Amino acid sequence: MTSVAGVRWGLVFWEQAGRTYASITGPETRTGTAPVPEGATFTGIEFAVGTSLRAVPTPTLVDGGIELPDTTRRTFRLDGARWETPSPDDAEALVDSLVRAGTVVRDPLVAELLRGGRPAISARTVERRFRAATGLTRGAVRQIERARAAAELLATGDRAADVVAKLDYFDEPHLARALRCYLGRTVRQLREGTGGAIALDLDQRLTS
């Protein structure tokens, strides 16, 4: 399926042919193609922008990831400890445990910036800490999130001209370039729900 750009890191667990696997996935700055193993079942957890793993710098995960060794149906290993391998119903409990243990941490500066705050520190320090926490620049986060928002609007029937106005694109060619770069789709494909499977929930229209 088409893998799209995204600003969040995550944990993914899957079973295939009687074996269980786990990996850390990183933010993605461009579109690509992701394999979907036949007969595999997945559980995925996306973490908020500004959170990170204590033991793994987020910048090292960008456009990549890490497969976690020694994973079984019951447990997986992360940050020197073993945790219960979650089902979809257990995902929130796992996240709570990771946060309480300090395995997942949050930079309060990033949270303040995302709320529209203006910290009383230099712009260089702000950008350095933002990139350390997210693996991305603030500009890249804005561009990727805007393209994903545009895709959602187009998939629900908005005209390209209206999306340009709503999301402050310069013009329709500017919108089209962003969609190709970050989602691998054209305006027409998004409006018509064509182009094949895509790793983005657009009201379930493009993932069936």
N, CA, C and O of each residue as an XYZ file, in Angstrom:
832
protein
N       0.836     -1.184      0.000
C       0.000      0.000      0.000
C       0.874      1.239      0.000
O       2.080      1.157      0.233
N       0.263      2.394     -0.263
C       0.994      3.651     -0.236
C       1.210      4.097      1.202
O       0.253      4.281      1.954
N       2.466      4.269      1.576
C       2.821      4.817      2.883
C       2.950      6.332      2.743
O       3.629      6.817      1.838
N       2.306      7.074      3.626
C       2.279      8.526      3.502
C       3.150      9.166      4.570
O       3.491      8.537      5.572
N       3.503     10.419      4.344
C       4.289     11.156      5.332
C       3.491     11.330      6.615
O       2.274     11.508      6.580
N       4.178     11.277      7.737
C       3.533     11.453      9.033
C       4.535     11.983     10.038
O       5.737     11.745      9.911
N       4.045     12.701     11.037
C       4.951     13.391     11.962
C       5.114     12.656     13.289
O       5.835     13.130     14.167
N       4.466     11.520     13.449
C       4.496     10.819     14.730
C       5.302      9.526     14.647
O       5.383      8.894     13.594
N       5.895      9.147     15.778
C       6.532      7.850     15.880
C       5.528      6.882     16.501
O       4.493      7.299     17.020
N       5.837      5.600     16.445
C       4.879      4.656     16.991
C       5.488      3.301     17.306
O       6.664      3.041     17.053
N       4.648      2.456     17.864
C       4.975      1.056     18.102
C       4.012      0.213     17.282
O       2.810      0.480     17.264
N       4.530     -0.798     16.608
C       3.705     -1.684     15.790
C       3.995     -3.127     16.184
O       5.148     -3.541     16.300
N       2.920     -3.875     16.385
C       3.018     -5.300     16.723
C       2.240     -6.079     15.671
O       1.151     -5.667     15.272
N       2.797     -7.210     15.215
C       2.065     -8.005     14.248
C       2.390     -9.490     14.406
O       3.467     -9.881     14.857
N       1.410    -10.288     14.014
C       1.556    -11.731     14.020
C       1.433    -12.251     12.599
O       0.576    -11.816     11.831
N       2.312    -13.196     12.265
C       2.278    -13.815     10.947
C       2.854    -15.211     11.044
O       3.940    -15.416     11.586
N       2.118    -16.160     10.517
C       2.564    -17.554     10.473
C       3.009    -18.052     11.846
O       4.009    -18.759     11.973
N       2.244    -17.670     12.870
C       2.521    -18.163     14.208
C       3.618    -17.442     14.958
O       3.919    -17.812     16.092
N       4.227    -16.425     14.369
C       5.275    -15.654     15.036
C       4.798    -14.235     15.318
O       3.956    -13.695     14.600
N       5.349    -13.639     16.375
C       4.983    -12.282     16.775
C       6.188    -11.369     16.621
O       7.312    -11.743     16.955
N       5.942    -10.172     16.113
C       7.008     -9.202     15.862
C       6.615     -7.855     16.466
O       5.437     -7.575     16.685
N       7.623     -7.036     16.726
C       7.377     -5.671     17.217
C       8.439     -4.746     16.648
O       9.586     -5.148     16.450
N       8.052     -3.517     16.388
C       9.022     -2.540     15.899
C       8.632     -1.143     16.338
O       7.474     -0.866     16.652
N       9.633     -0.267     16.351
C       9.424      1.163     16.551
C       9.436      1.805     15.174
O      10.376      1.597     14.405
N       8.427      2.567     14.855
C       8.378      3.265     13.569
C       8.626      4.744     13.788
O       8.219      5.306     14.804
N       9.294      5.371     12.835
C       9.626      6.780     12.978
C       8.752      7.680     12.139
O       7.975      7.202     11.312
N       8.871      8.985     12.344
C       8.203      9.936     11.456
C       8.671      9.728     10.016
O       9.802      9.304      9.779
N       7.799     10.027      9.066
C       8.143      9.873      7.653
C       7.969     11.208      6.942
O       6.948     11.879      7.091
N       8.980     11.580      6.169
C       8.970     12.889      5.522
C       8.526     12.842      4.070
O       8.479     13.876      3.403
N       8.202     11.666      3.578
C       7.828     11.531      2.165
C       6.953     10.301      1.990
O       6.860      9.456      2.880
N       6.325     10.216      0.851
C       5.509      9.053      0.544
C       6.375      7.911      0.024
O       7.491      8.120     -0.452
N       5.840      6.715      0.125
C       6.565      5.544     -0.352
C       5.617      4.365     -0.468
O       4.398      4.535     -0.436
N       6.173      3.179     -0.602
C       5.379      1.958     -0.690
C       5.729      1.053      0.475
O       6.904      0.795      0.735
N       4.714      0.569      1.179
C       4.927     -0.303      2.328
C       4.345     -1.677      2.048
O       3.209     -1.780      1.586
N       5.108     -2.745      2.320
C       4.578     -4.098      2.101
C       3.528     -4.439      3.146
O       3.616     -3.988      4.289
N       2.552     -5.219      2.767
C       1.530     -5.723      3.685
C       1.626     -7.249      3.655
O       1.112     -7.870      2.724
N       2.267     -7.869      4.646
C       2.462     -9.318      4.627
C       1.122    -10.058      4.599
O       0.192     -9.706      5.324
N       1.039    -11.061      3.772
C      -0.198    -11.830      3.646
C      -0.491    -12.580      4.942
O       0.385    -13.239      5.500
N      -1.720    -12.474      5.408
C      -2.146    -13.201      6.593
C      -1.705    -12.592      7.904
O      -1.925    -13.194      8.954
N      -1.091    -11.418      7.887
C      -0.622    -10.789      9.119
C      -1.730     -9.958      9.754
O      -2.574     -9.393      9.058
N      -1.719     -9.892     11.082
C      -2.632     -9.025     11.826
C      -1.798     -8.027     12.622
O      -0.769     -8.387     13.193
N      -2.246     -6.765     12.657
C      -1.440     -5.678     13.212
C      -2.150     -4.986     14.371
O      -3.377     -4.896     14.408
N      -1.349     -4.501     15.311
C      -1.785     -3.550     16.329
C      -0.782     -2.411     16.319
O       0.413     -2.651     16.494
N      -1.231     -1.183     16.120
C      -0.334     -0.046     16.058
C      -0.705      1.035     17.060
O      -1.883      1.251     17.341
N       0.296      1.708     17.594
C       0.095      2.811     18.540
C       0.879      4.011     18.029
O       2.092      3.919     17.844
N       0.209      5.131     17.801
C       0.875      6.381     17.425
C       0.978      7.283     18.642
O       0.019      7.427     19.399
N       2.149      7.895     18.829
C       2.382      8.759     19.977
C       2.350     10.225     19.550
O       2.698     10.564     18.418
N       1.934     11.071     20.457
C       1.768     12.490     20.160
C       3.097     13.146     19.799
O       4.158     12.729     20.262
N       3.018     14.174     18.968
C       4.201     14.962     18.623
C       4.764     15.584     19.900
O       4.033     16.188     20.684
N       6.059     15.431     20.092
C       6.698     15.964     21.293
C       7.003     14.908     22.326
O       7.778     15.151     23.251
N       6.393     13.713     22.183
C       6.788     12.591     23.027
C       7.948     11.863     22.357
O       8.146     11.965     21.147
N       8.698     11.140     23.151
C       9.818     10.381     22.586
C      10.171      9.244     23.524
O       9.726      9.206     24.671
N      10.971      8.326     23.029
C      11.470      7.232     23.847
C      12.752      7.664     24.547
O      13.650      8.227     23.920
N      12.833      7.402     25.829
C      14.020      7.776     26.591
C      15.283      7.177     25.993
O      16.331      7.823     25.989
N      15.197      5.946     25.487
C      16.392      5.229     25.053
C      16.690      5.364     23.568
O      17.744      4.919     23.112
N      15.780      5.973     22.798
C      15.969      6.047     21.344
C      15.707      7.474     20.867
O      14.552      7.901     20.878
N      16.710      8.222     20.455
C      16.487      9.579     19.952
C      15.582      9.555     18.720
O      15.841      8.812     17.773
N      14.535     10.357     18.730
C      13.590     10.357     17.617
C      14.247     10.687     16.281
O      13.854     10.103     15.271
N      15.240     11.603     16.216
C      15.863     11.871     14.916
C      16.442     10.630     14.237
O      16.512     10.579     13.009
N      16.859      9.628     15.018
C      17.420      8.414     14.413
C      16.341      7.537     13.790
O      16.659      6.598     13.060
N      15.068      7.825     14.066
C      13.967      7.017     13.555
C      13.349      7.579     12.286
O      12.560      6.895     11.634
N      13.691      8.813     11.919
C      13.036      9.468     10.786
C      13.258      8.663      9.501
O      14.382      8.283      9.173
N      12.157      8.414      8.786
C      12.174      7.630      7.544
C      12.767      6.244      7.750
O      13.427      5.699      6.865
N      12.524      5.686      8.923
C      13.020      4.353      9.214
C      12.356      3.787     10.451
O      11.209      4.112     10.758
N      13.074      2.951     11.150
C      12.538      2.337     12.353
C      13.483      1.286     12.876
O      14.568      1.083     12.329
N      13.070      0.612     13.943
C      13.895     -0.403     14.593
C      13.012     -1.590     14.928
O      11.982     -1.432     15.584
N      13.403     -2.779     14.484
C      12.680     -3.978     14.904
C      13.168     -4.387     16.291
O      14.373     -4.431     16.541
N      12.240     -4.685     17.183
C      12.585     -5.046     18.551
C      12.829     -6.553     18.631
O      11.993     -7.341     18.189
N      13.968     -6.955     19.192
C      14.285     -8.385     19.250
C      13.538     -9.090     20.377
O      12.977     -8.457     21.271
N      13.547    -10.406     20.308
C      13.044    -11.232     21.418
C      11.585    -10.931     21.746
O      11.217    -10.839     22.917
N      10.758    -10.778     20.721
C       9.329    -10.520     20.916
C       8.566    -11.837     20.852
O       8.808    -12.661     19.971
N       7.643    -12.029     21.793
C       6.791    -13.204     21.798
C       5.333    -12.762     21.827
O       5.041    -11.570     21.924
N       4.438    -13.706     21.745
C       3.017    -13.365     21.808
C       2.657    -12.739     23.147
O       1.689    -11.985     23.240
N       3.420    -13.042     24.170
C       3.103    -12.556     25.522
C       3.844    -11.284     25.884
O       3.268    -10.402     26.521
N       5.133    -11.162     25.488
C       5.929    -10.016     25.924
C       6.846     -9.519     24.821
O       7.112    -10.221     23.846
N       7.331     -8.275     24.999
C       8.363     -7.719     24.136
C       9.336     -6.936     25.001
O       9.021     -6.569     26.133
N      10.532     -6.679     24.454
C      11.575     -5.994     25.218
C      11.752     -4.577     24.678
O      11.854     -4.360     23.471
N      11.785     -3.608     25.617
C      11.981     -2.202     25.256
C      12.623     -1.479     26.425
O      12.174     -1.608     27.564
N      13.674     -0.719     26.145
C      14.337      0.100     27.166
C      14.764     -0.734     28.369
O      14.620     -0.307     29.514
N      15.294     -1.939     28.097
C      15.839     -2.764     29.163
C      14.825     -3.485     30.016
O      15.192     -4.083     31.027
N      13.554     -3.449     29.640
C      12.516     -4.120     30.426
C      11.613     -4.918     29.492
O      11.596     -4.703     28.280
N      10.857     -5.849     30.092
C       9.887     -6.607     29.321
C       8.489     -6.089     29.628
O       8.150     -5.780     30.770
N       7.685     -6.005     28.560
C       6.325     -5.483     28.660
C       5.376     -6.479     28.011
O       5.776     -7.282     27.167
N       4.114     -6.413     28.417
C       3.132     -7.302     27.811
C       2.820     -6.854     26.386
O       2.529     -5.682     26.150
N       2.880     -7.785     25.441
C       2.523     -7.486     24.054
C       1.029     -7.169     23.991
O       0.208     -7.995     24.390
N       0.665     -5.982     23.495
C      -0.738     -5.564     23.614
C      -1.608     -6.079     22.471
O      -1.129     -6.319     21.363
N      -2.870     -6.240     22.759
C      -3.918     -6.335     21.749
C      -4.480     -4.923     21.582
O      -4.113     -4.035     22.352
N      -5.351     -4.687     20.609
C      -5.924     -3.342     20.478
C      -6.586     -2.847     21.764
O      -6.552     -1.651     22.053
N      -7.185     -3.749     22.534
C      -7.870     -3.336     23.764
C      -6.898     -2.974     24.876
O      -7.280     -2.310     25.839
N      -5.635     -3.406     24.755
C      -4.647     -3.165     25.812
C      -3.710     -2.009     25.504
O      -2.836     -1.702     26.315
N      -3.863     -1.363     24.364
C      -2.884     -0.370     23.926
C      -2.777      0.800     24.904
O      -1.671      1.222     25.242
N      -3.909      1.322     25.356
C      -3.861      2.479     26.260
C      -3.197      2.118     27.584
O      -2.459      2.925     28.149
N      -3.451      0.917     28.079
C      -2.815      0.492     29.327
C      -1.305      0.395     29.161
O      -0.556      0.746     30.072
N      -0.850     -0.082     27.993
C       0.593     -0.142     27.747
C       1.191      1.257     27.727
O       2.240      1.492     28.327
N       0.536      2.183     27.048
C       1.048      3.561     26.993
C       1.143      4.140     28.398
O       2.152      4.758     28.738
N       0.117      3.953     29.220
C       0.154      4.460     30.603
C       1.349      3.880     31.354
O       2.018      4.597     32.099
N       1.622      2.602     31.168
C       2.740      1.964     31.862
C       4.073      2.518     31.383
O       4.974      2.751     32.189
N       4.207      2.732     30.078
C       5.451      3.282     29.533
C       5.704      4.695     30.044
O       6.845      5.062     30.323
N       4.645      5.483     30.166
C       4.798      6.849     30.674
C       5.164      6.831     32.150
O       6.068      7.553     32.569
N       4.479      6.021     32.939
C       4.765      5.959     34.378
C       6.197      5.509     34.638
O       6.828      5.962     35.593
N       6.710      4.620     33.792
C       8.071      4.110     33.977
C       9.136      5.078     33.463
O      10.327      4.858     33.684
N       8.720      6.142     32.784
C       9.684      7.080     32.217
C      10.287      6.603     30.918
O      11.234      7.211     30.420
N       9.756      5.517     30.349
C      10.254      5.023     29.064
C       9.827      5.938     27.927
O      10.586      6.155     26.982
N       8.615      6.475     28.015
C       8.126      7.495     27.084
C       8.093      8.826     27.828
O       7.498      8.934     28.900
N       8.733      9.830     27.252
C       8.832     11.142     27.894
C       8.304     12.210     26.945
O       8.151     11.969     25.748
N       8.029     13.381     27.486
C       7.513     14.494     26.689
C       8.321     15.745     26.978
O       8.649     16.023     28.132
N       8.642     16.501     25.935
C       9.291     17.801     26.111
C       8.193     18.854     26.250
O       7.468     19.098     25.285
N       8.044     19.488     27.419
C       6.965     20.466     27.607
C       7.075     21.662     26.675
O       6.074     22.324     26.398
N       8.285     21.950     26.185
C       8.451     23.064     25.258
C       7.697     22.795     23.958
O       7.054     23.692     23.412
N       7.775     21.567     23.466
C       7.079     21.232     22.227
C       5.577     21.351     22.427
O       4.874     21.881     21.566
N       5.078     20.858     23.564
C       3.643     20.966     23.849
C       3.213     22.427     23.883
O       2.142     22.771     23.383
N       4.045     23.292     24.473
C       3.722     24.721     24.522
C       3.684     25.323     23.116
O       2.788     26.105     22.795
N       4.651     24.961     22.286
C       4.685     25.476     20.915
C       3.457     25.033     20.126
O       2.890     25.820     19.368
N       3.046     23.787     20.295
C       1.900     23.271     19.554
C       0.604     23.925     20.015
O      -0.370     23.960     19.263
N       0.579     24.440     21.234
C      -0.595     25.173     21.723
C      -0.579     26.633     21.279
O      -1.507     27.384     21.582
N       0.472     27.038     20.562
C       0.577     28.417     20.101
C       1.374     29.318     21.019
O       1.378     30.535     20.833
N       2.052     28.748     22.011
C       2.835     29.543     22.944
C       4.115     30.078     22.325
O       4.563     29.602     21.282
N       4.695     31.070     22.979
C       5.947     31.672     22.527
C       6.932     31.684     23.684
O       6.986     32.649     24.446
N       7.714     30.616     23.821
C       8.653     30.521     24.946
C       9.674     31.666     24.925
O      10.064     32.154     23.865
N      10.085     32.070     26.102
C      11.016     33.188     26.235
C      12.458     32.706     26.107
O      13.278     32.942     26.994
N      12.759     32.039     25.013
C      14.115     31.589     24.719
C      14.381     31.867     23.252
O      13.465     32.208     22.504
N      15.632     31.723     22.836
C      15.998     32.079     21.470
C      15.356     31.133     20.455
O      15.056     29.978     20.758
N      15.154     31.652     19.245
C      14.575     30.843     18.175
C      15.460     29.642     17.873
O      14.954     28.566     17.556
N      16.767     29.812     17.968
C      17.681     28.695     17.700
C      17.495     27.587     18.717
O      17.490     26.410     18.357
N      17.340     27.948     19.992
C      17.119     26.944     21.029
C      15.789     26.243     20.838
O      15.689     25.028     21.010
N      14.764     27.009     20.481
C      13.447     26.421     20.229
C      13.542     25.382     19.114
O      13.040     24.267     19.257
N      14.185     25.746     18.003
C      14.266     24.831     16.873
C      15.096     23.607     17.221
O      14.762     22.497     16.809
N      16.164     23.791     17.967
C      17.009     22.659     18.340
C      16.241     21.671     19.212
O      16.302     20.463     18.981
N      15.525     22.171     20.204
C      14.779     21.273     21.088
C      13.607     20.623     20.360
O      13.297     19.457     20.604
N      12.951     21.372     19.463
C      11.839     20.805     18.711
C      12.328     19.653     17.841
O      11.694     18.600     17.768
N      13.447     19.867     17.195
C      13.972     18.819     16.306
C      14.467     17.621     17.111
O      14.311     16.481     16.675
N      15.056     17.861     18.269
C      15.526     16.758     19.106
C      14.360     15.895     19.577
O      14.486     14.674     19.674
N      13.225     16.529     19.868
C      12.071     15.790     20.386
C      11.281     15.100     19.292
O      10.733     14.020     19.513
N      11.214     15.707     18.108
C      10.326     15.201     17.054
C      11.061     14.593     15.868
O      10.473     13.830     15.103
N      12.331     14.919     15.708
C      13.072     14.487     14.530
C      12.845     15.351     13.315
O      13.450     15.120     12.268
N      11.970     16.359     13.436
C      11.578     17.201     12.312
C      11.676     18.666     12.690
O      11.700     19.015     13.870
N      11.732     19.523     11.673
C      11.624     20.951     11.933
C      10.164     21.325     12.106
O       9.275     20.567     11.717
N       9.911     22.489     12.686
C       8.515     22.937     12.824
C       7.885     23.152     11.458
O       6.695     22.894     11.275
N       8.677     23.625     10.494
C       8.149     23.814      9.149
C       7.717     22.510      8.522
O       6.666     22.450      7.883
N       8.511     21.455      8.692
C       8.159     20.154      8.125
C       6.885     19.608      8.757
O       6.040     19.045      8.061
N       6.742     19.768     10.058
C       5.524     19.311     10.736
C       4.304     20.030     10.180
O       3.283     19.402      9.903
N       4.407     21.343     10.016
C       3.268     22.107      9.483
C       2.911     21.647      8.072
O       1.733     21.474      7.757
N       3.911     21.451      7.226
C       3.644     21.072      5.839
C       3.002     19.686      5.738
O       2.058     19.488      4.973
N       3.515     18.735      6.510
C       2.973     17.380      6.459
C       1.557     17.349      7.007
O       0.673     16.742      6.401
N       1.329     17.990      8.140
C      -0.009     18.004      8.728
C      -1.001     18.725      7.822
O      -2.161     18.326      7.729
N      -0.553     19.774      7.161
C      -1.448     20.499      6.259
C      -1.832     19.623      5.062
O      -2.988     19.629      4.639
N      -0.873     18.872      4.513
C      -1.175     17.997      3.384
C      -2.154     16.900      3.791
O      -3.053     16.558      3.022
N      -1.991     16.355      4.973
C      -2.915     15.325      5.446
C      -4.314     15.910      5.660
O      -5.314     15.262      5.353
N      -4.379     17.138      6.188
C      -5.677     17.793      6.354
C      -6.322     18.046      5.003
O      -7.534     17.891      4.857
N      -5.528     18.433      4.016
C      -6.056     18.651      2.666
C      -6.635     17.367      2.102
O      -7.695     17.383      1.475
N      -5.943     16.248      2.322
C      -6.438     14.966      1.829
C      -7.790     14.625      2.446
O      -8.683     14.130      1.758
N      -7.937     14.885      3.722
C      -9.205     14.604      4.388
C     -10.333     15.452      3.802
O     -11.435     14.951      3.581
N     -10.064     16.725      3.553
C     -11.083     17.599      2.984
C     -11.469     17.157      1.578
O     -12.651     17.127      1.235
N     -10.480     16.817      0.769
C     -10.764     16.391     -0.598
C     -11.538     15.078     -0.608
O     -12.439     14.892     -1.426
N     -11.191     14.170      0.294
C     -11.864     12.868      0.335
C     -13.321     12.995      0.753
O     -14.132     12.127      0.431
N     -13.664     14.061      1.463
C     -15.051     14.259      1.873
C     -15.809     15.168      0.925
O     -16.952     15.535      1.195
N     -15.166     15.542     -0.212
C     -15.899     16.236     -1.269
C     -15.574     17.691     -1.496
O     -16.162     18.310     -2.384
N     -14.650     18.274     -0.720
C     -14.298     19.680     -0.938
C     -13.623     19.856     -2.297
O     -12.892     18.976     -2.751
N     -13.869     20.989     -2.938
C     -13.192     21.323     -4.183
C     -11.770     21.777     -3.880
O     -11.491     22.297     -2.800
N     -10.874     21.577     -4.844
C      -9.477     21.959     -4.650
C      -9.343     23.441     -4.323
O      -8.544     23.815     -3.465
N     -10.118     24.287     -4.998
C     -10.032     25.724     -4.745
C     -10.413     26.057     -3.310
O      -9.821     26.945     -2.696
N     -11.404     25.343     -2.773
C     -11.817     25.592     -1.387
C     -10.741     25.138     -0.410
O     -10.507     25.791      0.607
N     -10.080     24.008     -0.716
C      -9.008     23.524      0.155
C      -7.840     24.509      0.153
O      -7.246     24.773      1.198
N      -7.513     25.047     -1.015
C      -6.450     26.053     -1.107
C      -6.749     27.219     -0.186
O      -5.870     27.687      0.538
N      -7.990     27.691     -0.209
C      -8.374     28.845      0.617
C      -8.387     28.487      2.105
O      -7.902     29.260      2.931
N      -8.934     27.333      2.446
C      -9.052     26.951      3.849
C      -7.700     26.744      4.509
O      -7.512     27.105      5.671
N      -6.751     26.160      3.771
C      -5.474     25.764      4.360
C      -4.321     26.664      3.946
O      -3.161     26.370      4.232
N      -4.645     27.766      3.268
C      -3.654     28.795      2.953
C      -2.534     28.292      2.050
O      -1.373     28.655      2.237
N      -2.883     27.448      1.061
C      -1.923     27.148      0.006
C      -1.850     28.338     -0.950
O      -2.795     29.120     -1.054
N      -0.720     28.466     -1.644
C      -0.547     29.609     -2.548
C      -1.519     29.522     -3.715
O      -2.151     30.513     -4.082
N      -1.635     28.315     -4.302
C      -2.555     28.098     -5.415
C      -2.756     26.591     -5.576
O      -2.200     25.806     -4.808
N      -3.545     26.187     -6.569
C      -3.822     24.765     -6.757
C      -2.587     23.956     -7.138
O      -2.446     22.833     -6.656
N      -1.680     24.466     -7.981
C      -0.445     23.702     -8.238
C       0.378     23.471     -6.969
O       0.990     22.415     -6.807
N       0.392     24.458     -6.073
C       1.092     24.297     -4.794
C       0.470     23.149     -4.002
O       1.197     22.321     -3.454
N      -0.846     23.083     -3.931
C      -1.554     21.992     -3.270
C      -1.217     20.655     -3.931
O      -0.938     19.670     -3.248
N      -1.244     20.628     -5.265
C      -0.983     19.385     -5.990
C       0.418     18.856     -5.703
O       0.604     17.651     -5.532
N       1.405     19.751     -5.649
C       2.786     19.317     -5.366
C       2.887     18.732     -3.964
O       3.561     17.722     -3.759
N       2.220     19.363     -2.996
C       2.264     18.865     -1.620
C       1.629     17.480     -1.519
O       2.143     16.608     -0.819
N       0.519     17.280     -2.215
C      -0.152     15.981     -2.177
C       0.713     14.893     -2.806
O       0.774     13.777     -2.289
N       1.376     15.203     -3.906
C       2.258     14.214     -4.537
C       3.431     13.867     -3.633
O       3.808     12.702     -3.509
N       4.004     14.884     -3.005
C       5.191     14.684     -2.179
C       4.877     13.894     -0.912
O       5.590     12.950     -0.572
N       3.810     14.279     -0.215
C       3.543     13.732      1.106
C       2.541     12.583      1.122
O       2.525     11.795      2.068
N       1.700     12.474      0.082
C       0.694     11.422      0.074
C       0.718     10.536     -1.164
O       0.061      9.496     -1.182
N       1.461     10.924     -2.201
C       1.511     10.110     -3.395
C       0.184     10.007     -4.115
O      -0.097      8.996     -4.758
N      -0.629     11.034     -4.015
C      -1.949     11.047     -4.625
C      -2.201     12.382     -5.314
O      -1.612     13.401     -4.953
N      -3.084     12.365     -6.311
C      -3.527     13.597     -6.960
C      -4.831     14.050     -6.314
O      -5.471     13.302     -5.575
N      -5.206     15.287     -6.608
C      -6.487     15.794     -6.127
C      -7.620     14.882     -6.594
O      -8.502     14.528     -5.813
N      -7.589     14.508     -7.859
C      -8.662     13.673     -8.405
C      -8.739     12.319     -7.715
O      -9.832     11.841     -7.408
N      -7.598     11.700     -7.469
C      -7.600     10.399     -6.798
C      -8.192     10.497     -5.397
O      -8.935      9.614     -4.969
N      -7.866     11.558     -4.693
C      -8.395     11.720     -3.341
C      -9.893     11.983     -3.360
O     -10.629     11.464     -2.520
N     -10.341     12.780     -4.308
C     -11.774     13.078     -4.396
C     -12.576     11.843     -4.811
O     -13.712     11.668     -4.371
N     -11.997     10.994     -5.647
C     -12.719      9.834     -6.172
C     -12.449      8.551     -5.389
O     -13.087      7.525     -5.626
N     -11.494      8.617     -4.451
C     -11.178      7.416     -3.684
C     -10.482      6.354     -4.491
O     -10.663      5.164     -4.236
N      -9.676      6.766     -5.476
C      -8.957      5.813     -6.318
C      -7.461      5.873     -6.009
O      -6.996      6.721     -5.248
N      -6.725      4.947     -6.623
C      -5.268      4.939     -6.444
C      -4.775      3.803     -5.588
O      -3.569      3.657     -5.390
N      -5.695      2.979     -5.065
C      -5.271      1.837     -4.268
C      -5.246      2.127     -2.781
O      -5.610      3.216     -2.337
N      -4.809      1.133     -2.018
C      -4.774      1.252     -0.560
C      -3.763      2.306     -0.128
O      -2.697      2.450     -0.726
N      -4.115      3.032      0.914
C      -3.250      4.096      1.418
C      -3.268      4.066      2.937
O      -4.304      3.804      3.549
N      -2.120      4.336      3.542
C      -1.986      4.276      4.999
C      -2.469      5.576      5.629
O      -1.709      6.274      6.300
N      -3.728      5.889      5.407
C      -4.322      7.105      5.954
C      -5.812      6.873      6.053
O      -6.439      6.448      5.083
N      -6.391      7.146      7.211
C      -7.815      6.920      7.406
C      -8.596      8.121      6.897
O      -8.713      9.139      7.579
N      -9.126      7.988      5.692
C      -9.938      9.046      5.095
C     -11.383      8.611      5.123
O     -11.985      8.347      4.082
N     -11.938      8.539      6.324
C     -13.319      8.106      6.493
C     -13.523      6.710      5.910
O     -14.592      6.384      5.394
N     -12.456      5.880      6.007
C     -12.468      4.496      5.530
C     -12.621      4.377      4.009
O     -12.765      3.263      3.507
N     -12.594      5.476      3.265
C     -12.851      5.391      1.836
C     -11.691      4.784      1.055
O     -11.903      4.100      0.053
N     -10.454      5.035      1.517
C      -9.312      4.623      0.724
C      -8.580      3.413      1.284
O      -7.551      3.013      0.739
N      -9.084      2.829      2.347
C      -8.344      1.736      2.961
C      -9.063      0.397      2.809
O      -8.577     -0.619      3.306
N     -10.204      0.380      2.136
C     -10.947     -0.869      2.003
C     -10.393     -1.694      0.835
O     -10.889     -2.787      0.560
